[in-house]
Amino acid sequence: MTTRGTLRLATRSSDLALRQAASVRETLEDRRFDVELVEVETRGDQIRDELIHRLGKTGAFVRALDEQVLDGDVDAAVHSMKDMPTEGPTDLVVAGVPHRASAADLLLTPTGTELADLPSGSVVGTSSLRRKAQLLAERPDLTVEPLRGNVDTRIEKLLAPDLQAEHERRVDADRDERAENPSESADSEGAAADGETEDFEQSIEEWFDGLAEIERRALERELDVEYDAIVLAEAGLRRAGLLHHVEYARLDPATFVPAPGQGAIAVTARADGDATEEIRSALDHPRTRVETTVERTVLAELGGGCIAPIGVHAKLQGEYVHTVARVLSGDGEDEVAASRDLPVDDHANAAAEFAADLAGRGADDLIAAAREAAEE
């Protein structure tokens, strides 16, 4: 089959980033392009022991990829839209915005507990200032601790305490049973942590063999913090194929407001690039383009970047784009929140006016305080 040419796409090398890039590649290949993925290490990948908001200006995971585009080494770059700065080089454009996955956040726990039902003092892990502020706004009795790493690593940290405790019970049970019955192979009996005997249907070996790879890695993980829950984006979990390994409760995006652009992929290209219009034609999803334009316009007008807890979620509903926004203090005690139906035929200007209203109601003060705190 004759193709329309080869496109080189820059992507981060994490599993999630590669999956996102692969979805873009498949769409372009359906349009008869040959596509080559070019893996690029970013500053955000190099610095693994700092929280995202301490990595510098917005775009720790973005700039290295876009530099490849501007230098002409690749034709386009594939990003998680929520990672993208609202201001970029004038000769770079968002050429394609594919259909967005869920924008919602999920609360992951060993048993699928709802946020309202977490015991007081529960430790919740997140690397996001926005998520931390919204968690504390609803549940100030929770302890929110930093959480870094790729999606796999974060889930391992959640699963590790329970899996390691069960493994220890099984080891103790096996040892006690062997001591009581030295001539028998004790592969199905166990002693509980309180000294009582409990029955296990499987031997330790059978139990271990039945674990998923991510659970086996969790068994080996050393923890500085034991998390009772963590918060992650639903879209990332689904794209990484990990959602079936965890129990979760969905956080309503109308109240636990996502990051602008969350769940969406953005493909950047040179404004004057030969393939830019073809990429737009092949990839762009009009509804997602409108919704994310509203969200990112509000963010850009407020100027918060990743230094302030800001959530914006837009949903196209007929002739209007229903938009909800929350701007909070870092501890979740203060906030400015509002919702508005914006006309779809002038959604960008209407989004800017909405942001100006939020700023005038005190959002500017919260963002200024967050900026001062970040500079200390």
C-alpha positions, 0 to 999 in steps of 0.5 A, spaced: 500 500 500 502 506 498 503 511 504 503 518 504 510 519 507 513 518 514 512 522 520 517 522 526 513 523 533 517 525 539 515 522 546 517 520 553 520 513 554 515 512 560 510 506 559 504 511 559 507 516 554 509 510 549 502 508 550 499 514 548 504 515 543 502 508 540 495 510 540 497 517 536 501 512 531 495 507 530 491 513 528 496 516 523 497 509 520 490 508 519 491 515 514 496 511 511 502 515 514 508 511 516 510 513 523 516 512 527 516 514 535 523 517 537 524 516 545 526 523 548 528 523 556 526 530 559 528 534 565 522 531 569 524 524 567 531 525 570 529 528 576 525 523 580 526 525 587 522 532 587 515 533 586 513 536 580 511 543 582 519 543 584 521 542 578 521 549 575 517 552 570 511 548 567 513 544 562 518 539 565 516 533 561 514 538 555 520 542 553 525 537 551 520 534 546 518 540 543 525 542 542 526 536 537 520 539 533 523 546 533 530 543 531 527 539 525 529 532 528 522 530 528 515 532 525 511 532 532 511 531 539 506 527 543 504 530 550 499 529 556 496 536 555 495 537 562 503 537 562 503 543 557 505 550 559 499 555 557 505 559 553 510 556 548 514 558 542 510 562 537 512 558 531 509 551 535 502 549 535 498 544 537 496 541 531 492 535 533 487 534 539 485 526 539 478 524 542 479 525 550 479 519 555 475 520 562 478 527 565 476 524 572 481 523 578 480 516 582 481 515 589 485 508 589 484 504 596 485 496 597 478 496 598 475 501 594 473 506 599 469 512 598 473 519 600 467 520 605 468 514 608 476 514 609 478 513 617 480 520 620 487 520 619 488 516 613 494 517 609 493 519 602 498 520 597 499 525 591 504 529 587 499 534 585 498 541 589 491 541 586 489 534 588 492 535 595 488 542 596 481 539 594 482 533 598 484 537 604 478 542 603 473 536 603 477 532 609 481 536 613 482 530 617 486 526 612 494 526 612 496 528 605 503 525 603 508 526 597 507 521 592 512 520 586 514 515 580 510 513 574 503 510 575 506 503 576 510 505 582 505 509 585 500 503 585 506 498 588 506 503 593 499 503 595 499 495 594 505 494 598 503 494 605 497 489 605 501 484 600 507 484 605 503 483 611 499 477 608 506 474 606 508 475 613 502 471 615 503 466 610 511 465 612 509 465 619 503 460 619 508 455 614 513 455 619 509 454 625 505 448 622 512 445 620 514 446 627 508 442 629 508 437 624 515 436 622 514 430 618 508 433 613 509 439 608 505 444 611 502 448 605 495 450 607 495 452 614 497 459 617 497 462 623 494 469 624 498 475 627 494 474 633 497 467 634 490 464 632 490 459 626 487 460 620 487 456 614 489 458 607 487 455 601 493 455 597 501 454 599 505 460 599 508 458 592 501 457 589 499 464 592 505 467 589 505 464 583 498 467 582 500 474 583 500 479 578 507 482 576 505 489 579 503 485 585 510 481 586 514 488 585 510 491 591 512 485 595 519 487 594 518 495 595 521 498 601 516 504 603 518 510 607 510 512 607 505 507 608 499 509 604 491 508 605 489 511 599 492 515 593 489 519 587 491 518 580 488 520 573 483 515 570 485 516 563 492 514 565 490 508 569 486 505 563 491 507 558 497 503 562 492 497 563 492 497 570 485 499 572 483 492 573 489 491 579 486 496 584 479 498 587 477 505 586 472 510 587 471 515 582 471 523 584 466 527 581 469 532 576 464 537 577 466 537 585 473 534 585 475 538 579 480 535 574 487 539 572 485 543 565 486 538 559 487 532 564 485 526 560 487 529 553 493 528 548 496 534 545 500 533 538 505 539 537 508 541 531 511 547 527 506 552 525 510 552 518 511 544 518 509 540 512 505 535 515 502 540 520 495 540 517 495 533 515 496 531 522 490 536 524 486 533 519 487 526 522 487 527 529 483 533 531 477 531 535 472 538 535 469 537 541 475 535 545 478 541 542 473 546 544 473 543 551 480 543 552 481 550 549 476 553 554 480 549 560 487 552 558 484 559 556 482 559 563 488 557 566 492 561 562 488 568 564 489 566 571 496 565 570 497 559 575 501 554 571 503 548 576 504 553 582 497 554 584 492 549 586 487 550 580 482 545 577 478 547 571 473 542 567 469 544 561 463 539 558 460 541 551 453 541 552 449 543 545 450 550 544 454 551 551 460 549 554 459 548 561 465 550 565 467 549 573 473 552 576 476 551 583 482 555 585 484 554 592 489 555 597 495 550 598 491 547 605 484 547 602 482 552 607 480 558 602 478 557 595 474 561 589 469 556 585 464 558 580 461 555 574 458 558 568 455 556 561 459 559 555 457 560 548 460 555 544 461 560 538 465 564 542 468 559 547 475 562 548 473 569 549 468 567 554 473 563 557 477 569 558 471 573 561 470 567 566 477 567 568 477 575 569 471 574 574 474 569 578 481 573 578 476 579 581 473 575 586 480 573 589 483 567 585 488 572 583 490 573 591 490 565 592 495 564 586 499 570 588 500 567 595 502 560 592 507 563 588 510 567 594 510 560 597 513 557 591 519 562 591 521 561 599 
